[in-house]
Amino acid sequence: MSKPHQTNVLWDVALLSIRLSTKFVQCYSHAKSPRKITQSQLLTILILKAYLKTT
């Protein structure tokens, strides 16, 4: 039997978060800040932590 196609809700939350945060948040907080991780990525991490209730 084939399994029905299931969506990964966590993946959908992450994609929605990164899509929306790139529209409303600057890439970096300062012009000379280290370019390791963007603010939209940080916001997505915080949203996923809140979604998973691991805060």
ROSE-4610 file (N, C-alpha, C; in Angstrom, 1 decimal, always signed):
// ROSE-4610
residu = [M/M/M/S/S/S/K/K/K/P/P/P/H/H/H/Q/Q/Q/T/T/T/N/N/N/V/V/V/L/L/L/W/W/W/D/D/D/V/V/V/A/A/A/L/L/L/L/L/L/S/S/S/I/I/I/R/R/R/L/L/L/S/S/S/T/T/T/K/K/K/F/F/F/V/V/V/Q/Q/Q/C/C/C/Y/Y/Y/S/S/S/H/H/H/A/A/A/K/K/K/S/S/S/P/P/P/R/R/R/K/K/K/I/I/I/T/T/T/Q/Q/Q/S/S/S/Q/Q/Q/L/L/L/L/L/L/T/T/T/I/I/I/L/L/L/I/I/I/L/L/L/K/K/K/A/A/A/Y/Y/Y/L/L/L/K/K/K/T/T/T/T/T/T]
num = [1/1/1/2/2/2/3/3/3/4/4/4/5/5/5/6/6/6/7/7/7/8/8/8/9/9/9/10/10/10/11/11/11/12/12/12/13/13/13/14/14/14/15/15/15/16/16/16/17/17/17/18/18/18/19/19/19/20/20/20/21/21/21/22/22/22/23/23/23/24/24/24/25/25/25/26/26/26/27/27/27/28/28/28/29/29/29/30/30/30/31/31/31/32/32/32/33/33/33/34/34/34/35/35/35/36/36/36/37/37/37/38/38/38/39/39/39/40/40/40/41/41/41/42/42/42/43/43/43/44/44/44/45/45/45/46/46/46/47/47/47/48/48/48/49/49/49/50/50/50/51/51/51/52/52/52/53/53/53/54/54/54/55/55/55]
x = [+0.8/+0.0/+0.9/+0.5/+1.2/+0.6/+1.5/+1.1/+0.6/-0.4/-0.9/+0.2/+0.2/+1.2/+0.9/+1.9/+1.7/+2.6/+2.1/+3.0/+3.7/+4.9/+5.6/+5.3/+4.6/+4.1/+5.3/+6.3/+7.4/+8.2/+8.3/+8.9/+8.1/+6.8/+5.9/+6.0/+6.1/+6.2/+7.6/+8.6/+9.9/+10.0/+9.4/+9.3/+8.5/+7.4/+6.5/+7.3/+7.9/+8.7/+9.8/+10.6/+11.7/+11.2/+10.1/+9.6/+9.1/+8.3/+7.8/+8.9/+9.8/+10.8/+11.8/+12.0/+12.9/+12.3/+10.9/+10.2/+10.3/+10.3/+10.1/+11.3/+12.3/+13.5/+14.7/+15.6/+16.9/+17.7/+18.6/+19.5/+20.4/+21.0/+22.0/+21.7/+22.0/+21.6/+22.5/+23.7/+24.7/+25.5/+26.0/+26.8/+28.1/+28.6/+29.9/+29.7/+28.5/+28.3/+28.8/+29.2/+29.7/+28.6/+29.0/+28.0/+27.9/+27.6/+27.4/+26.0/+25.1/+23.7/+22.8/+21.8/+20.9/+19.9/+19.3/+18.3/+17.0/+16.7/+15.6/+15.8/+17.0/+17.3/+17.1/+17.6/+17.5/+16.0/+15.2/+13.8/+13.1/+13.5/+12.9/+13.3/+14.5/+14.9/+14.0/+13.8/+12.9/+11.5/+11.0/+9.6/+9.5/+10.4/+10.4/+10.5/+11.4/+11.4/+10.1/+9.4/+8.1/+7.1/+7.2/+6.2/+6.4/+7.6/+7.9/+7.8/+7.5/+7.4/+8.7/+9.9/+11.1/+11.8/+11.1/+11.7/+11.7]
y = [-1.2/+0.0/+1.2/+2.2/+3.5/+4.4/+5.1/+6.1/+7.4/+8.0/+9.3/+10.3/+11.3/+12.4/+13.2/+13.3/+14.1/+15.3/+16.4/+17.6/+17.7/+18.2/+18.4/+19.8/+19.9/+21.1/+22.0/+21.4/+22.1/+22.8/+22.1/+22.7/+23.8/+23.7/+24.8/+26.0/+25.8/+26.9/+27.6/+26.9/+27.5/+28.2/+27.7/+28.4/+29.7/+29.6/+30.8/+31.9/+31.4/+32.4/+33.1/+32.3/+32.9/+33.8/+33.4/+34.2/+35.6/+35.6/+36.8/+37.7/+37.0/+37.8/+38.5/+37.9/+38.6/+39.9/+39.9/+41.1/+42.3/+41.9/+42.9/+43.2/+42.4/+42.6/+42.8/+43.7/+44.0/+42.7/+42.6/+41.4/+41.3/+42.5/+42.5/+43.7/+43.7/+44.8/+46.0/+45.8/+46.9/+46.6/+47.7/+47.5/+46.7/+46.8/+46.1/+44.9/+44.4/+43.2/+42.0/+40.9/+39.7/+39.1/+38.6/+38.0/+36.5/+36.1/+34.6/+34.2/+34.9/+34.5/+35.8/+35.7/+36.9/+37.0/+38.2/+38.4/+37.6/+37.4/+36.6/+35.1/+34.6/+33.3/+33.2/+34.2/+34.2/+34.2/+35.1/+35.1/+33.8/+33.2/+31.9/+30.8/+30.9/+30.0/+30.2/+31.5/+31.8/+31.4/+31.6/+31.1/+29.6/+28.9/+27.4/+27.0/+27.6/+27.3/+27.5/+28.6/+28.9/+27.9/+27.5/+26.6/+25.2/+24.8/+23.5/+23.6/+24.7/+25.0/+24.5/+24.9/+24.6/+25.8/+26.9/+28.1/+28.1]
z = [+0.0/+0.0/+0.0/-0.7/-0.7/+0.4/+1.0/+2.0/+1.4/+1.9/+1.4/+1.6/+0.8/+0.9/+2.1/+3.0/+4.2/+4.1/+4.6/+4.6/+6.0/+5.9/+7.1/+7.7/+8.8/+9.3/+9.8/+10.4/+10.9/+9.7/+8.6/+7.4/+6.9/+6.9/+6.4/+7.3/+8.6/+9.5/+9.3/+9.1/+8.8/+7.5/+6.5/+5.2/+5.3/+5.9/+6.1/+6.9/+7.9/+8.8/+8.1/+7.3/+6.6/+5.5/+4.8/+3.8/+4.3/+5.4/+5.9/+6.6/+7.3/+8.0/+7.0/+5.9/+4.9/+4.4/+4.4/+3.9/+4.9/+6.2/+7.2/+8.1/+8.0/+8.9/+8.0/+8.4/+7.7/+7.8/+6.8/+6.8/+8.0/+8.3/+9.4/+10.2/+11.5/+12.4/+12.2/+11.7/+11.5/+10.3/+9.7/+8.4/+8.7/+9.9/+10.2/+11.0/+11.1/+11.9/+11.2/+11.9/+11.3/+10.4/+9.3/+8.3/+8.4/+9.7/+9.9/+9.7/+10.3/+10.2/+10.1/+9.3/+9.1/+10.2/+10.3/+11.3/+11.0/+9.7/+9.4/+9.8/+9.7/+10.1/+11.7/+12.4/+13.8/+14.3/+13.6/+13.9/+13.6/+12.6/+12.2/+13.3/+13.8/+14.9/+16.1/+16.5/+17.6/+17.4/+16.2/+15.9/+16.0/+15.5/+15.6/+17.1/+17.9/+19.3/+20.0/+19.7/+20.3/+19.8/+18.5/+17.9/+18.6/+18.9/+19.5/+21.0/+21.5/+23.0/+23.7/+23.2/+23.8/+24.3/+24.6/+25.1/+26.6]
